[in-house]
Amino acid sequence: MYRTVFVRHRRRAIAGIAVLAAAGAVSGEALASSPYSVVVTTMPGVLHKGQLMDIIATGHSSNASRLTVFVDPLPCASLATVEVTHPKALKVISHIVVNNFTRVRTRHATVIGVHHVCAYLTALPPKAPLKLQYATDTTSFKVVAG
């Protein structure tokens, strides 16, 4: 009789552990998804001088935030406040976004070489004096001769 009770409780314990593991996996997935994200892409990645290209910024913001995208011949800075100081950085997108967003900017490829696209999702005032940055992403494209 002792072994029967022990086996029955062991099965309950194993079932309970399985339920807790499944619940932990679900909550882990919930924690893994960030309330702020940004992804920047360029279409196409290699293009000829004078050709049109799309710069696409997509993502999610839990509250109103500023999306800023730069094209820069220098590698992207880790902070938007530093990127602004790059002498040849060109701001191509600047929008207030909330929830799921997609912003597209079409441009002509004018300068031959490798260019970096830098996207930053930052806080709006009153948090702006703290220069709070929520998310960032980078990509690059190459312009070749005609």
VMD Tcl script that builds the backbone (N, CA, C; Angstrom):
set m [mol new atoms 438]
animate dup $m
set s [atomselect $m all]
$s set {name element resname resid chain x y z} {
  {N N MET 1 A 0.823 -1.186 0.000}
  {CA C MET 1 A 0.000 0.000 0.000}
  {C C MET 1 A 0.870 1.254 0.000}
  {N N TYR 2 A 1.976 1.214 0.666}
  {CA C TYR 2 A 2.861 2.355 0.702}
  {C C TYR 2 A 3.370 2.699 -0.696}
  {N N ARG 3 A 3.736 1.675 -1.470}
  {CA C ARG 3 A 4.238 1.915 -2.823}
  {C C ARG 3 A 3.157 2.484 -3.723}
  {N N THR 4 A 1.922 2.070 -3.574}
  {CA C THR 4 A 0.826 2.586 -4.401}
  {C C THR 4 A 0.623 4.075 -4.148}
  {N N VAL 5 A 0.632 4.485 -2.893}
  {CA C VAL 5 A 0.461 5.900 -2.557}
  {C C VAL 5 A 1.639 6.705 -3.087}
  {N N PHE 6 A 2.837 6.173 -2.945}
  {CA C PHE 6 A 4.024 6.878 -3.393}
  {C C PHE 6 A 4.004 7.089 -4.910}
  {N N VAL 7 A 3.625 6.065 -5.662}
  {CA C VAL 7 A 3.552 6.158 -7.117}
  {C C VAL 7 A 2.481 7.167 -7.523}
  {N N ARG 8 A 1.333 7.144 -6.854}
  {CA C ARG 8 A 0.255 8.071 -7.182}
  {C C ARG 8 A 0.712 9.516 -6.953}
  {N N HIS 9 A 1.396 9.783 -5.854}
  {CA C HIS 9 A 1.869 11.133 -5.567}
  {C C HIS 9 A 2.993 11.550 -6.522}
  {N N ARG 10 A 3.828 10.587 -6.916}
  {CA C ARG 10 A 4.891 10.903 -7.848}
  {C C ARG 10 A 4.292 11.323 -9.200}
  {N N ARG 11 A 3.238 10.625 -9.635}
  {CA C ARG 11 A 2.594 10.992 -10.896}
  {C C ARG 11 A 1.999 12.388 -10.808}
  {N N ARG 12 A 1.377 12.717 -9.672}
  {CA C ARG 12 A 0.838 14.068 -9.493}
  {C C ARG 12 A 1.954 15.100 -9.509}
  {N N ALA 13 A 3.048 14.774 -8.850}
  {CA C ALA 13 A 4.173 15.699 -8.804}
  {C C ALA 13 A 4.734 15.936 -10.202}
  {N N ILE 14 A 4.879 14.862 -10.977}
  {CA C ILE 14 A 5.387 15.002 -12.341}
  {C C ILE 14 A 4.412 15.806 -13.190}
  {N N ALA 15 A 3.127 15.553 -13.048}
  {CA C ALA 15 A 2.123 16.321 -13.785}
  {C C ALA 15 A 2.159 17.789 -13.376}
  {N N GLY 16 A 2.313 18.045 -12.086}
  {CA C GLY 16 A 2.394 19.427 -11.604}
  {C C GLY 16 A 3.629 20.139 -12.142}
  {N N ILE 17 A 4.745 19.439 -12.174}
  {CA C ILE 17 A 5.968 20.033 -12.711}
  {C C ILE 17 A 5.804 20.334 -14.197}
  {N N ALA 18 A 5.152 19.439 -14.927}
  {CA C ALA 18 A 4.919 19.669 -16.359}
  {C C ALA 18 A 4.049 20.908 -16.577}
  {N N VAL 19 A 3.015 21.083 -15.747}
  {CA C VAL 19 A 2.156 22.261 -15.864}
  {C C VAL 19 A 2.944 23.522 -15.559}
  {N N LEU 20 A 3.752 23.504 -14.518}
  {CA C LEU 20 A 4.568 24.672 -14.179}
  {C C LEU 20 A 5.583 24.993 -15.272}
  {N N ALA 21 A 6.167 23.964 -15.871}
  {CA C ALA 21 A 7.125 24.190 -16.952}
  {C C ALA 21 A 6.440 24.835 -18.150}
  {N N ALA 22 A 5.245 24.356 -18.470}
  {CA C ALA 22 A 4.508 24.948 -19.593}
  {C C ALA 22 A 4.136 26.394 -19.287}
  {N N ALA 23 A 3.717 26.668 -18.077}
  {CA C ALA 23 A 3.377 28.042 -17.694}
  {C C ALA 23 A 4.611 28.928 -17.727}
  {N N GLY 24 A 5.741 28.401 -17.312}
  {CA C GLY 24 A 6.980 29.167 -17.359}
  {C C GLY 24 A 7.394 29.478 -18.785}
  {N N ALA 25 A 7.167 28.536 -19.696}
  {CA C ALA 25 A 7.496 28.776 -21.101}
  {C C ALA 25 A 6.623 29.876 -21.679}
  {N N VAL 26 A 5.349 29.880 -21.328}
  {CA C VAL 26 A 4.455 30.921 -21.829}
  {C C VAL 26 A 4.854 32.282 -21.280}
  {N N SER 27 A 5.141 32.352 -19.992}
  {CA C SER 27 A 5.532 33.634 -19.428}
  {C C SER 27 A 6.898 34.061 -19.953}
  {N N GLY 28 A 7.779 33.116 -20.258}
  {CA C GLY 28 A 9.062 33.442 -20.856}
  {C C GLY 28 A 8.894 34.060 -22.227}
  {N N GLU 29 A 7.943 33.533 -23.008}
  {CA C GLU 29 A 7.672 34.123 -24.319}
  {C C GLU 29 A 7.135 35.531 -24.159}
  {N N ALA 30 A 6.291 35.735 -23.170}
  {CA C ALA 30 A 5.738 37.068 -22.951}
  {C C ALA 30 A 6.848 38.046 -22.554}
  {N N LEU 31 A 7.804 37.579 -21.769}
  {CA C LEU 31 A 8.900 38.453 -21.369}
  {C C LEU 31 A 9.861 38.719 -22.525}
  {N N ALA 32 A 9.971 37.760 -23.436}
  {CA C ALA 32 A 10.906 37.910 -24.540}
  {C C ALA 32 A 10.455 38.972 -25.532}
  {N N SER 33 A 9.153 39.170 -25.689}
  {CA C SER 33 A 8.691 40.188 -26.629}
  {C C SER 33 A 8.801 41.550 -25.970}
  {N N SER 34 A 9.553 42.426 -26.610}
  {CA C SER 34 A 9.836 43.736 -26.038}
  {C C SER 34 A 8.705 44.710 -26.333}
  {N N PRO 35 A 8.438 45.647 -25.436}
  {CA C PRO 35 A 7.420 46.665 -25.708}
  {C C PRO 35 A 7.892 47.687 -26.740}
  {N N TYR 36 A 9.200 47.675 -27.078}
  {CA C TYR 36 A 9.750 48.601 -28.063}
  {C C TYR 36 A 10.667 47.831 -29.003}
  {N N SER 37 A 10.469 48.038 -30.300}
  {CA C SER 37 A 11.355 47.411 -31.277}
  {C C SER 37 A 11.381 48.246 -32.544}
  {N N VAL 38 A 12.478 48.149 -33.271}
  {CA C VAL 38 A 12.589 48.805 -34.570}
  {C C VAL 38 A 13.490 47.943 -35.450}
  {N N VAL 39 A 13.098 47.809 -36.712}
  {CA C VAL 39 A 13.884 47.090 -37.708}
  {C C VAL 39 A 13.926 47.971 -38.952}
  {N N VAL 40 A 15.115 48.174 -39.480}
  {CA C VAL 40 A 15.261 48.996 -40.679}
  {C C VAL 40 A 15.827 48.134 -41.808}
  {N N THR 41 A 15.240 48.279 -43.011}
  {CA C THR 41 A 15.700 47.547 -44.188}
  {C C THR 41 A 15.787 48.507 -45.368}
  {N N THR 42 A 16.567 48.103 -46.365}
  {CA C THR 42 A 16.649 48.874 -47.603}
  {C C THR 42 A 16.338 47.954 -48.771}
  {N N MET 43 A 15.671 48.492 -49.759}
  {CA C MET 43 A 15.319 47.725 -50.945}
  {C C MET 43 A 15.728 48.520 -52.163}
  {N N PRO 44 A 16.590 48.073 -53.001}
  {CA C PRO 44 A 17.477 46.910 -52.888}
  {C C PRO 44 A 18.706 47.232 -52.046}
  {N N GLY 45 A 19.495 46.210 -51.760}
  {CA C GLY 45 A 20.692 46.392 -50.940}
  {C C GLY 45 A 21.878 46.909 -51.730}
  {N N VAL 46 A 21.938 46.573 -53.024}
  {CA C VAL 46 A 22.973 47.083 -53.922}
  {C C VAL 46 A 22.247 47.744 -55.084}
  {N N LEU 47 A 22.631 48.988 -55.402}
  {CA C LEU 47 A 21.945 49.696 -56.471}
  {C C LEU 47 A 22.913 50.572 -57.241}
  {N N HIS 48 A 22.472 50.989 -58.417}
  {CA C HIS 48 A 23.278 51.841 -59.278}
  {C C HIS 48 A 22.992 53.306 -58.965}
  {N N LYS 49 A 23.995 54.155 -59.211}
  {CA C LYS 49 A 23.847 55.583 -58.967}
  {C C LYS 49 A 22.645 56.113 -59.756}
  {N N GLY 50 A 21.782 56.869 -59.086}
  {CA C GLY 50 A 20.579 57.422 -59.701}
  {C C GLY 50 A 19.338 56.550 -59.544}
  {N N GLN 51 A 19.514 55.314 -59.120}
  {CA C GLN 51 A 18.389 54.390 -58.956}
  {C C GLN 51 A 17.600 54.737 -57.689}
  {N N LEU 52 A 16.284 54.471 -57.734}
  {CA C LEU 52 A 15.439 54.684 -56.564}
  {C C LEU 52 A 15.583 53.535 -55.578}
  {N N MET 53 A 15.494 53.867 -54.310}
  {CA C MET 53 A 15.543 52.845 -53.265}
  {C C MET 53 A 14.546 53.200 -52.175}
  {N N ASP 54 A 14.067 52.192 -51.455}
  {CA C ASP 54 A 13.165 52.389 -50.325}
  {C C ASP 54 A 13.904 52.107 -49.031}
  {N N ILE 55 A 13.741 52.988 -48.070}
  {CA C ILE 55 A 14.212 52.766 -46.706}
  {C C ILE 55 A 12.957 52.507 -45.880}
  {N N ILE 56 A 12.890 51.325 -45.261}
  {CA C ILE 56 A 11.684 50.895 -44.558}
  {C C ILE 56 A 12.013 50.676 -43.086}
  {N N ALA 57 A 11.272 51.361 -42.224}
  {CA C ALA 57 A 11.430 51.189 -40.773}
  {C C ALA 57 A 10.116 50.629 -40.227}
  {N N THR 58 A 10.189 49.482 -39.571}
  {CA C THR 58 A 9.010 48.863 -38.967}
  {C C THR 58 A 9.315 48.557 -37.512}
  {N N GLY 59 A 8.261 48.405 -36.729}
  {CA C GLY 59 A 8.474 48.057 -35.335}
  {C C GLY 59 A 7.233 48.222 -34.498}
  {N N HIS 60 A 7.457 48.331 -33.193}
  {CA C HIS 60 A 6.368 48.465 -32.233}
  {C C HIS 60 A 6.825 49.379 -31.099}
  {N N SER 61 A 5.902 50.241 -30.662}
  {CA C SER 61 A 6.167 51.109 -29.524}
  {C C SER 61 A 4.953 51.098 -28.604}
  {N N SER 62 A 5.156 50.790 -27.345}
  {CA C SER 62 A 4.059 50.708 -26.379}
  {C C SER 62 A 3.403 52.050 -26.121}
  {N N ASN 63 A 4.176 53.111 -26.241}
  {CA C ASN 63 A 3.619 54.452 -26.077}
  {C C ASN 63 A 4.216 55.363 -27.146}
  {N N ALA 64 A 3.751 56.582 -27.216}
  {CA C ALA 64 A 4.231 57.499 -28.245}
  {C C ALA 64 A 5.739 57.694 -28.110}
  {N N SER 65 A 6.445 57.459 -29.204}
  {CA C SER 65 A 7.904 57.577 -29.241}
  {C C SER 65 A 8.307 58.250 -30.544}
  {N N ARG 66 A 9.531 58.700 -30.606}
  {CA C ARG 66 A 10.048 59.317 -31.829}
  {C C ARG 66 A 10.887 58.300 -32.586}
  {N N LEU 67 A 10.524 58.064 -33.856}
  {CA C LEU 67 A 11.309 57.233 -34.762}
  {C C LEU 67 A 12.157 58.171 -35.612}
  {N N THR 68 A 13.465 57.972 -35.576}
  {CA C THR 68 A 14.378 58.778 -36.374}
  {C C THR 68 A 15.297 57.843 -37.141}
  {N N VAL 69 A 15.397 58.064 -38.464}
  {CA C VAL 69 A 16.251 57.234 -39.313}
  {C C VAL 69 A 17.222 58.149 -40.055}
  {N N PHE 70 A 18.497 57.777 -40.026}
  {CA C PHE 70 A 19.556 58.526 -40.688}
  {C C PHE 70 A 20.217 57.660 -41.749}
  {N N VAL 71 A 20.735 58.305 -42.796}
  {CA C VAL 71 A 21.648 57.666 -43.747}
  {C C VAL 71 A 22.988 58.345 -43.539}
  {N N ASP 72 A 24.024 57.525 -43.351}
  {CA C ASP 72 A 25.326 58.061 -42.954}
  {C C ASP 72 A 26.433 57.265 -43.623}
  {N N PRO 73 A 27.454 57.934 -44.180}
  {CA C PRO 73 A 28.592 57.184 -44.725}
  {C C PRO 73 A 29.457 56.570 -43.617}
  {N N LEU 74 A 29.342 57.079 -42.409}
  {CA C LEU 74 A 30.069 56.515 -41.261}
  {C C LEU 74 A 29.227 55.431 -40.601}
  {N N PRO 75 A 29.844 54.482 -39.890}
  {CA C PRO 75 A 29.054 53.496 -39.153}
  {C C PRO 75 A 28.130 54.174 -38.141}
  {N N CYS 76 A 27.016 53.529 -37.846}
  {CA C CYS 76 A 26.009 54.098 -36.953}
  {C C CYS 76 A 26.540 54.253 -35.538}
  {N N ALA 77 A 26.140 55.327 -34.899}
  {CA C ALA 77 A 26.470 55.551 -33.490}
  {C C ALA 77 A 25.518 54.727 -32.630}
  {N N SER 78 A 25.891 54.486 -31.403}
  {CA C SER 78 A 25.035 53.705 -30.517}
  {C C SER 78 A 23.845 54.511 -30.008}
  {N N LEU 79 A 23.945 55.839 -30.021}
  {CA C LEU 79 A 22.868 56.705 -29.552}
  {C C LEU 79 A 22.477 57.714 -30.629}
  {N N ALA 80 A 21.196 58.035 -30.694}
  {CA C ALA 80 A 20.712 59.012 -31.666}
  {C C ALA 80 A 21.329 60.380 -31.421}
  {N N THR 81 A 21.557 60.718 -30.171}
  {CA C THR 81 A 22.143 62.026 -29.854}
  {C C THR 81 A 23.563 62.149 -30.390}
  {N N VAL 82 A 24.267 61.032 -30.510}
  {CA C VAL 82 A 25.613 61.038 -31.085}
  {C C VAL 82 A 25.518 61.042 -32.612}
  {N N GLU 83 A 24.563 60.305 -33.153}
  {CA C GLU 83 A 24.391 60.239 -34.611}
  {C C GLU 83 A 24.142 61.623 -35.203}
  {N N VAL 84 A 23.399 62.447 -34.509}
  {CA C VAL 84 A 23.105 63.807 -34.973}
  {C C VAL 84 A 24.390 64.603 -35.180}
  {N N THR 85 A 25.420 64.308 -34.422}
  {CA C THR 85 A 26.665 65.060 -34.512}
  {C C THR 85 A 27.543 64.634 -35.690}
  {N N HIS 86 A 27.225 63.508 -36.349}
  {CA C HIS 86 A 28.008 63.099 -37.514}
  {C C HIS 86 A 27.811 64.130 -38.622}
  {N N PRO 87 A 28.885 64.630 -39.202}
  {CA C PRO 87 A 28.766 65.747 -40.145}
  {C C PRO 87 A 27.997 65.432 -41.429}
  {N N LYS 88 A 28.032 64.190 -41.896}
  {CA C LYS 88 A 27.359 63.852 -43.154}
  {C C LYS 88 A 26.109 63.007 -42.943}
  {N N ALA 89 A 25.664 62.846 -41.709}
  {CA C ALA 89 A 24.447 62.079 -41.429}
  {C C ALA 89 A 23.237 62.867 -41.934}
  {N N LEU 90 A 22.377 62.198 -42.685}
  {CA C LEU 90 A 21.192 62.827 -43.258}
  {C C LEU 90 A 19.947 62.205 -42.641}
  {N N LYS 91 A 19.119 63.010 -41.987}
  {CA C LYS 91 A 17.886 62.518 -41.374}
  {C C LYS 91 A 16.853 62.319 -42.481}
  {N N VAL 92 A 16.390 61.063 -42.670}
  {CA C VAL 92 A 15.447 60.775 -43.748}
  {C C VAL 92 A 14.042 60.473 -43.235}
  {N N ILE 93 A 13.923 60.047 -41.998}
  {CA C ILE 93 A 12.616 59.783 -41.386}
  {C C ILE 93 A 12.627 60.339 -39.977}
  {N N SER 94 A 11.573 61.075 -39.628}
  {CA C SER 94 A 11.389 61.570 -38.267}
  {C C SER 94 A 9.887 61.648 -38.013}
  {N N HIS 95 A 9.373 60.670 -37.280}
  {CA C HIS 95 A 7.929 60.583 -37.026}
  {C C HIS 95 A 7.674 60.194 -35.573}
  {N N ILE 96 A 6.529 60.620 -35.073}
  {CA C ILE 96 A 6.048 60.109 -33.786}
  {C C ILE 96 A 5.237 58.860 -34.092}
  {N N VAL 97 A 5.572 57.767 -33.430}
  {CA C VAL 97 A 4.920 56.487 -33.686}
  {C C VAL 97 A 4.383 55.908 -32.385}
  {N N VAL 98 A 3.380 55.051 -32.512}
  {CA C VAL 98 A 2.831 54.316 -31.374}
  {C C VAL 98 A 2.219 53.026 -31.914}
  {N N ASN 99 A 2.219 51.978 -31.098}
  {CA C ASN 99 A 1.754 50.647 -31.491}
  {C C ASN 99 A 2.606 50.129 -32.650}
  {N N ASN 100 A 2.037 49.298 -33.521}
  {CA C ASN 100 A 2.779 48.788 -34.668}
  {C C ASN 100 A 2.907 49.895 -35.707}
  {N N PHE 101 A 4.080 50.029 -36.302}
  {CA C PHE 101 A 4.281 51.096 -37.275}
  {C C PHE 101 A 5.154 50.623 -38.430}
  {N N THR 102 A 4.969 51.275 -39.564}
  {CA C THR 102 A 5.818 51.112 -40.742}
  {C C THR 102 A 5.942 52.474 -41.395}
  {N N ARG 103 A 7.159 52.902 -41.647}
  {CA C ARG 103 A 7.411 54.163 -42.338}
  {C C ARG 103 A 8.360 53.865 -43.489}
  {N N VAL 104 A 8.048 54.427 -44.656}
  {CA C VAL 104 A 8.850 54.195 -45.855}
  {C C VAL 104 A 9.281 55.544 -46.427}
  {N N ARG 105 A 10.522 55.618 -46.830}
  {CA C ARG 105 A 11.037 56.819 -47.490}
  {C C ARG 105 A 11.756 56.370 -48.751}
  {N N THR 106 A 11.378 56.930 -49.887}
  {CA C THR 106 A 12.006 56.616 -51.168}
  {C C THR 106 A 13.026 57.705 -51.486}
  {N N ARG 107 A 14.215 57.275 -51.880}
  {CA C ARG 107 A 15.295 58.225 -52.172}
  {C C ARG 107 A 16.059 57.777 -53.411}
  {N N HIS 108 A 16.745 58.732 -54.031}
  {CA C HIS 108 A 17.658 58.438 -55.136}
  {C C HIS 108 A 19.032 58.134 -54.563}
  {N N ALA 109 A 19.696 57.148 -55.128}
  {CA C ALA 109 A 21.079 56.855 -54.761}
  {C C ALA 109 A 21.970 57.853 -55.497}
  {N N THR 110 A 22.638 58.710 -54.767}
  {CA C THR 110 A 23.397 59.788 -55.409}
  {C C THR 110 A 24.908 59.684 -55.213}
  {N N VAL 111 A 25.370 59.057 -54.159}
  {CA C VAL 111 A 26.800 59.004 -53.857}
  {C C VAL 111 A 27.270 57.557 -53.874}
  {N N ILE 112 A 28.318 57.288 -54.647}
  {CA C ILE 112 A 28.854 55.928 -54.756}
  {C C ILE 112 A 29.553 55.558 -53.448}
  {N N GLY 113 A 29.362 54.303 -53.023}
  {CA C GLY 113 A 30.013 53.797 -51.825}
  {C C GLY 113 A 29.035 53.076 -50.913}
  {N N VAL 114 A 29.521 52.693 -49.747}
  {CA C VAL 114 A 28.703 52.016 -48.738}
  {C C VAL 114 A 28.082 53.067 -47.824}
  {N N HIS 115 A 26.797 52.924 -47.572}
  {CA C HIS 115 A 26.073 53.851 -46.709}
  {C C HIS 115 A 25.379 53.049 -45.609}
  {N N HIS 116 A 25.344 53.608 -44.428}
  {CA C HIS 116 A 24.730 52.959 -43.275}
  {C C HIS 116 A 23.390 53.618 -42.985}
  {N N VAL 117 A 22.391 52.804 -42.690}
  {CA C VAL 117 A 21.070 53.309 -42.319}
  {C C VAL 117 A 20.894 53.013 -40.834}
  {N N CYS 118 A 20.615 54.056 -40.056}
  {CA C CYS 118 A 20.573 53.955 -38.602}
  {C C CYS 118 A 19.186 54.366 -38.120}
  {N N ALA 119 A 18.497 53.474 -37.424}
  {CA C ALA 119 A 17.156 53.756 -36.918}
  {C C ALA 119 A 17.186 53.781 -35.395}
  {N N TYR 120 A 16.520 54.788 -34.825}
  {CA C TYR 120 A 16.471 54.958 -33.372}
  {C C TYR 120 A 15.037 55.210 -32.944}
  {N N LEU 121 A 14.612 54.557 -31.882}
  {CA C LEU 121 A 13.305 54.781 -31.270}
  {C C LEU 121 A 13.568 55.368 -29.889}
  {N N THR 122 A 13.175 56.631 -29.697}
  {CA C THR 122 A 13.509 57.341 -28.460}
  {C C THR 122 A 12.264 57.884 -27.779}
  {N N ALA 123 A 12.409 58.201 -26.504}
  {CA C ALA 123 A 11.302 58.717 -25.705}
  {C C ALA 123 A 10.970 60.149 -26.088}
  {N N LEU 124 A 9.717 60.498 -25.933}
  {CA C LEU 124 A 9.261 61.876 -26.115}
  {C C LEU 124 A 9.321 62.589 -24.770}
  {N N PRO 125 A 9.231 63.926 -24.750}
  {CA C PRO 125 A 9.178 64.632 -23.467}
  {C C PRO 125 A 8.015 64.105 -22.629}
  {N N PRO 126 A 8.065 64.081 -21.332}
  {CA C PRO 126 A 9.074 64.701 -20.472}
  {C C PRO 126 A 10.317 63.852 -20.261}
  {N N LYS 127 A 10.390 62.633 -20.811}
  {CA C LYS 127 A 11.572 61.800 -20.614}
  {C C LYS 127 A 12.720 62.202 -21.531}
  {N N ALA 128 A 12.455 63.013 -22.539}
  {CA C ALA 128 A 13.467 63.374 -23.526}
  {C C ALA 128 A 14.711 64.024 -22.925}
  {N N PRO 129 A 14.598 64.875 -21.883}
  {CA C PRO 129 A 15.841 65.423 -21.324}
  {C C PRO 129 A 16.793 64.330 -20.830}
  {N N LEU 130 A 16.266 63.170 -20.510}
  {CA C LEU 130 A 17.117 62.057 -20.102}
  {C C LEU 130 A 17.712 61.339 -21.307}
  {N N LYS 131 A 17.245 61.700 -22.520}
  {CA C LYS 131 A 17.708 61.080 -23.759}
  {C C LYS 131 A 17.535 59.565 -23.712}
  {N N LEU 132 A 16.353 59.131 -23.289}
  {CA C LEU 132 A 16.050 57.716 -23.148}
  {C C LEU 132 A 15.822 57.092 -24.521}
  {N N GLN 133 A 16.596 56.085 -24.835}
  {CA C GLN 133 A 16.487 55.395 -26.118}
  {C C GLN 133 A 15.920 54.008 -25.889}
  {N N TYR 134 A 14.838 53.687 -26.620}
  {CA C TYR 134 A 14.154 52.407 -26.440}
  {C C TYR 134 A 14.737 51.296 -27.296}
  {N N ALA 135 A 15.023 51.586 -28.570}
  {CA C ALA 135 A 15.487 50.541 -29.486}
  {C C ALA 135 A 16.299 51.166 -30.604}
  {N N THR 136 A 17.129 50.343 -31.243}
  {CA C THR 136 A 17.937 50.798 -32.363}
  {C C THR 136 A 18.183 49.635 -33.317}
  {N N ASP 137 A 18.398 49.962 -34.587}
  {CA C ASP 137 A 18.739 48.942 -35.580}
  {C C ASP 137 A 19.550 49.598 -36.687}
  {N N THR 138 A 20.373 48.804 -37.348}
  {CA C THR 138 A 21.201 49.322 -38.438}
  {C C THR 138 A 21.209 48.353 -39.610}
  {N N THR 139 A 21.437 48.888 -40.769}
  {CA C THR 139 A 21.678 48.089 -41.975}
  {C C THR 139 A 22.530 48.947 -42.893}
  {N N SER 140 A 22.903 48.404 -44.032}
  {CA C SER 140 A 23.696 49.194 -44.966}
  {C C SER 140 A 23.301 48.841 -46.397}
  {N N PHE 141 A 23.652 49.733 -47.302}
  {CA C PHE 141 A 23.448 49.473 -48.722}
  {C C PHE 141 A 24.657 50.022 -49.472}
  {N N LYS 142 A 24.813 49.538 -50.704}
  {CA C LYS 142 A 25.981 49.938 -51.504}
  {C C LYS 142 A 25.498 50.539 -52.818}
  {N N VAL 143 A 26.072 51.681 -53.177}
  {CA C VAL 143 A 25.778 52.334 -54.442}
  {C C VAL 143 A 27.003 52.132 -55.348}
  {N N VAL 144 A 26.755 51.619 -56.562}
  {CA C VAL 144 A 27.835 51.380 -57.515}
  {C C VAL 144 A 27.618 52.285 -58.730}
  {N N ALA 145 A 28.669 52.443 -59.525}
  {CA C ALA 145 A 28.588 53.318 -60.713}
  {C C ALA 145 A 27.588 52.761 -61.718}
  {N N GLY 146 A 26.931 53.689 -62.397}
  {CA C GLY 146 A 25.895 53.535 -63.373}
  {C C GLY 146 A 25.710 52.329 -64.138}
}
mol reanalyze $m
mol bondsrecalc $m
mol representation Tube
mol addrep $m
